[in-house]
Amino acid sequence: KAVDPEDTETLADLVVAAVQAANENAQALQQEKLGPLAQGLGGGGSIPGLPF
């Protein structure tokens, strides 16, 4: 068994942590690759998760 049926909370915590880490890594990569381009777009964008 890959998951202990008595301890699904730990699995859920691990999944949440993995998703958060992936999101942080994606944002860092986005900033690295698009940062110079995004500066010219201005603020107030309506795309969730994007800092511009």
TIVO-2410 file (N, C-alpha, C; in nm, 3 decimals):
# residues 52
REC num residu      c1      c2      c3 atome chaine
REC   1      K   0.084  -0.119   0.000     N      A
REC   1      K   0.000   0.000   0.000    CA      A
REC   1      K   0.088   0.125   0.000     C      A
REC   2      A   0.049   0.219  -0.079     N      A
REC   2      A   0.124   0.344  -0.086    CA      A
REC   2      A   0.078   0.443   0.020     C      A
REC   3      V  -0.045   0.428   0.067     N      A
REC   3      V  -0.101   0.522   0.164    CA      A
REC   3      V  -0.159   0.445   0.281     C      A
REC   4      D  -0.127   0.491   0.401     N      A
REC   4      D  -0.185   0.435   0.522    CA      A
REC   4      D  -0.326   0.492   0.536     C      A
REC   5      P  -0.429   0.410   0.528     N      A
REC   5      P  -0.566   0.462   0.537    CA      A
REC   5      P  -0.594   0.536   0.668     C      A
REC   6      E  -0.513   0.510   0.769     N      A
REC   6      E  -0.530   0.576   0.898    CA      A
REC   6      E  -0.463   0.714   0.901     C      A
REC   7      D  -0.381   0.744   0.800     N      A
REC   7      D  -0.301   0.867   0.804    CA      A
REC   7      D  -0.309   0.943   0.671     C      A
REC   8      T  -0.429   0.967   0.624     N      A
REC   8      T  -0.444   1.040   0.498    CA      A
REC   8      T  -0.414   1.189   0.516     C      A
REC   9      E  -0.420   1.238   0.640     N      A
REC   9      E  -0.391   1.380   0.664    CA      A
REC   9      E  -0.246   1.414   0.629     C      A
REC  10      T  -0.154   1.324   0.661     N      A
REC  10      T  -0.013   1.347   0.626    CA      A
REC  10      T   0.004   1.353   0.475     C      A
REC  11      L  -0.063   1.263   0.403     N      A
REC  11      L  -0.056   1.264   0.258    CA      A
REC  11      L  -0.111   1.395   0.203     C      A
REC  12      A  -0.222   1.440   0.257     N      A
REC  12      A  -0.281   1.567   0.213    CA      A
REC  12      A  -0.185   1.682   0.238     C      A
REC  13      D  -0.119   1.682   0.353     N      A
REC  13      D  -0.022   1.787   0.384    CA      A
REC  13      D   0.094   1.785   0.285     C      A
REC  14      L   0.140   1.666   0.250     N      A
REC  14      L   0.251   1.653   0.154    CA      A
REC  14      L   0.210   1.703   0.016     C      A
REC  15      V   0.088   1.673  -0.025     N      A
REC  15      V   0.040   1.718  -0.155    CA      A
REC  15      V   0.030   1.871  -0.157     C      A
REC  16      V  -0.025   1.929  -0.052     N      A
REC  16      V  -0.037   2.075  -0.045    CA      A
REC  16      V   0.102   2.139  -0.049     C      A
REC  17      A   0.196   2.084   0.027     N      A
REC  17      A   0.332   2.139   0.028    CA      A
REC  17      A   0.397   2.128  -0.110     C      A
REC  18      A   0.374   2.017  -0.178     N      A
REC  18      A   0.432   1.999  -0.312    CA      A
REC  18      A   0.373   2.098  -0.412     C      A
REC  19      V   0.243   2.120  -0.404     N      A
REC  19      V   0.178   2.215  -0.495    CA      A
REC  19      V   0.228   2.357  -0.467     C      A
REC  20      Q   0.241   2.392  -0.341     N      A
REC  20      Q   0.292   2.526  -0.306    CA      A
REC  20      Q   0.435   2.544  -0.356     C      A
REC  21      A   0.519   2.443  -0.338     N      A
REC  21      A   0.658   2.452  -0.385    CA      A
REC  21      A   0.663   2.464  -0.537     C      A
REC  22      A   0.579   2.387  -0.605     N      A
REC  22      A   0.576   2.395  -0.752    CA      A
REC  22      A   0.531   2.533  -0.798     C      A
REC  23      N   0.433   2.589  -0.729     N      A
REC  23      N   0.385   2.723  -0.764    CA      A
REC  23      N   0.495   2.827  -0.742     C      A
REC  24      E   0.566   2.817  -0.630     N      A
REC  24      E   0.676   2.911  -0.603    CA      A
REC  24      E   0.785   2.898  -0.709     C      A
REC  25      N   0.817   2.775  -0.747     N      A
REC  25      N   0.919   2.754  -0.850    CA      A
REC  25      N   0.873   2.809  -0.984     C      A
REC  26      A   0.746   2.790  -1.017     N      A
REC  26      A   0.693   2.841  -1.143    CA      A
REC  26      A   0.696   2.994  -1.145     C      A
REC  27      Q   0.662   3.056  -1.033     N      A
REC  27      Q   0.665   3.202  -1.026    CA      A
REC  27      Q   0.807   3.255  -1.038     C      A
REC  28      A   0.903   3.186  -0.976     N      A
REC  28      A   1.043   3.228  -0.985    CA      A
REC  28      A   1.092   3.216  -1.129     C      A
REC  29      L   1.058   3.106  -1.195     N      A
REC  29      L   1.098   3.086  -1.334    CA      A
REC  29      L   1.032   3.190  -1.424     C      A
REC  30      Q   0.905   3.217  -1.398     N      A
REC  30      Q   0.833   3.318  -1.475    CA      A
REC  30      Q   0.901   3.454  -1.461     C      A
REC  31      Q   0.936   3.489  -1.339     N      A
REC  31      Q   1.001   3.618  -1.315    CA      A
REC  31      Q   1.136   3.623  -1.386     C      A
REC  32      E   1.208   3.512  -1.382     N      A
REC  32      E   1.339   3.506  -1.447    CA      A
REC  32      E   1.327   3.522  -1.598     C      A
REC  33      K   1.229   3.454  -1.656     N      A
REC  33      K   1.216   3.454  -1.802    CA      A
REC  33      K   1.137   3.573  -1.856     C      A
REC  34      L   1.032   3.613  -1.784     N      A
REC  34      L   0.944   3.717  -1.835    CA      A
REC  34      L   0.961   3.851  -1.765     C      A
REC  35      G   1.039   3.856  -1.659     N      A
REC  35      G   1.054   3.979  -1.582    CA      A
REC  35      G   1.082   4.101  -1.666     C      A
REC  36      P   1.185   4.098  -1.750     N      A
REC  36      P   1.215   4.217  -1.832    CA      A
REC  36      P   1.102   4.251  -1.929     C      A
REC  37      L   1.033   4.152  -1.981     N      A
REC  37      L   0.923   4.177  -2.074    CA      A
REC  37      L   0.801   4.229  -2.002     C      A
REC  38      A   0.774   4.176  -1.883     N      A
REC  38      A   0.654   4.211  -1.809    CA      A
REC  38      A   0.659   4.354  -1.756     C      A
REC  39      Q   0.776   4.411  -1.741     N      A
REC  39      Q   0.786   4.546  -1.687    CA      A
REC  39      Q   0.715   4.647  -1.777     C      A
REC  40      G   0.714   4.622  -1.905     N      A
REC  40      G   0.649   4.714  -1.997    CA      A
REC  40      G   0.498   4.697  -2.005     C      A
REC  41      L   0.444   4.595  -1.941     N      A
REC  41      L   0.300   4.570  -1.950    CA      A
REC  41      L   0.219   4.649  -1.848     C      A
REC  42      G   0.283   4.701  -1.746     N      A
REC  42      G   0.211   4.777  -1.645    CA      A
REC  42      G   0.143   4.686  -1.545     C      A
REC  43      G   0.080   4.745  -1.446     N      A
REC  43      G   0.015   4.667  -1.341    CA      A
REC  43      G  -0.132   4.647  -1.369     C      A
REC  44      G  -0.199   4.581  -1.275     N      A
REC  44      G  -0.343   4.563  -1.285    CA      A
REC  44      G  -0.387   4.454  -1.379     C      A
REC  45      G  -0.300   4.361  -1.409     N      A
REC  45      G  -0.339   4.251  -1.495    CA      A
REC  45      G  -0.446   4.165  -1.431     C      A
REC  46      S  -0.524   4.098  -1.512     N      A
REC  46      S  -0.633   4.018  -1.458    CA      A
REC  46      S  -0.604   3.869  -1.461     C      A
REC  47      I  -0.481   3.830  -1.484     N      A
REC  47      I  -0.446   3.689  -1.488    CA      A
REC  47      I  -0.402   3.647  -1.348     C      A
REC  48      P  -0.478   3.556  -1.284     N      A
REC  48      P  -0.443   3.513  -1.148    CA      A
REC  48      P  -0.305   3.450  -1.143     C      A
REC  49      G  -0.231   3.483  -1.039     N      A
REC  49      G  -0.099   3.423  -1.019    CA      A
REC  49      G   0.014   3.497  -1.087     C      A
REC  50      L  -0.018   3.590  -1.173     N      A
REC  50      L   0.087   3.667  -1.241    CA      A
REC  50      L   0.104   3.800  -1.169     C      A
REC  51      P   0.229   3.839  -1.142     N      A
REC  51      P   0.253   3.960  -1.063    CA      A
REC  51      P   0.236   4.090  -1.140     C      A
REC  52      F   0.199   4.085  -1.266     N      A
REC  52      F   0.184   4.210  -1.341    CA      A
REC  52      F   0.041   4.230  -1.387     C      A
***
